[in-house]
């Protein structure tokens, strides 16, 4: 992860016991705090990741989470509620940047599966500095993307999307964060303006098929399943079993078929659970369930979330 401030191990990868997580953080004090509180498998490095190695200016803002190698766009933030104060530049300091390829190489790491980028407008620049990783191993990317120029000279969502699609990545999900302007009190409803979100990209199976990279497809299936994209995970398994991406050994094929059968069984069990939840809802038990203790609260929350995801679309 590039821009690891505030990370506590709550990432989507938290359930995968063999995952090794490396977070790069530009603020040395925050990096030290992260390292001291790191969970097993998590490691944090003090580094300012950019497109290349050079001396740059880091614009430190009143809200440290808004700090960036790009100057905040005061014209945009001045029109938003609370935006101007959070992004006020309180310090400009010189920092030495490094590309992601070089930073990973210095740590002796040759294989990276997932990138998580949250660097306030420099995500595309970082991707440009990760050409080696992107040409070999990466199967998934989560990147913060902006739909308005929150920072001067930053790349917007369209630029990031175009670049990643050329490298065989497909947009699978996009959260949406909206902001209101100063002229409307918080007590009054408005849709606000879509300013940024977290985009999740997965690599197209065909990109690996062209390179007969079976190991990467195995990893892609695992990540897709873990993120909840079950249809895409099963599609990758079927391509492997069908010989569309290299040739499996007999042992590999047997284990993969066994895994696929267990996977689909688990998915069917989840579907039955959803039927039970919808049944509770249909007879008006949502409120009683949420009021009868911890277990009921968990069931009630699951009901709301799962039912929402059965609709054609929803606002997140």
C-alpha angles and dihedrals in degrees: 000000000000109000101026099175113145095008113151103170096277094126123130088254093061093103095056106091097197095052118115113206125203120188123192116205126180096204107081093202093051090044091054090050091050093049093049091053097038118140121224110291093023123111129175129204128193105233139127106229118207139142095286144351112286145115111274140168117254112207106214111202133201088255100051091209089068095055115122147164084246124070113250114252102245092187091062098039094047089067095052129084109260092346098110095054095047093051098043108131109238098171140016113202135174116244135178112238129203134193119250091240091056095042092052092045092053088056090054094247119142102170128054122173104182134030122201113190126188109152106133103257104337097090095110091048089053091050089054088055092051097061094130095052092044092052094055126019117006115112102169139027131192111191135172108235131188130216095194130040099264089162129036116264094001125150115246131218093273091056093049092045094050092049095049094045089057087057094053100264124140125207107240104168142005129191117208126220117191130193133199127222124244095252096074123063118236091244091067122075125243135156091232124200125299104238108160145350145175113264121202118205127186124192118253111251089228091063089064093038090062088055097039087234100160096164090058091051090052088053092045091053091050094050093044091051092047091052091050099254091129097161091056092047091052091046090057092048091051092050090052093047090047092056092244092128110041127304123296123216116240090255093049092049093049093049093046092050089049091049092048092051092050091046094053090045090055091048091052089051090053090051090054089050089054090052089055091050093049089049090055089051094049092059094046100255099132096097096042090048092052091049100051103077143284097315092047090049090054091048091048093051091047089051093054095046098043095044090050091055092055090066123094091252140342141190117256 
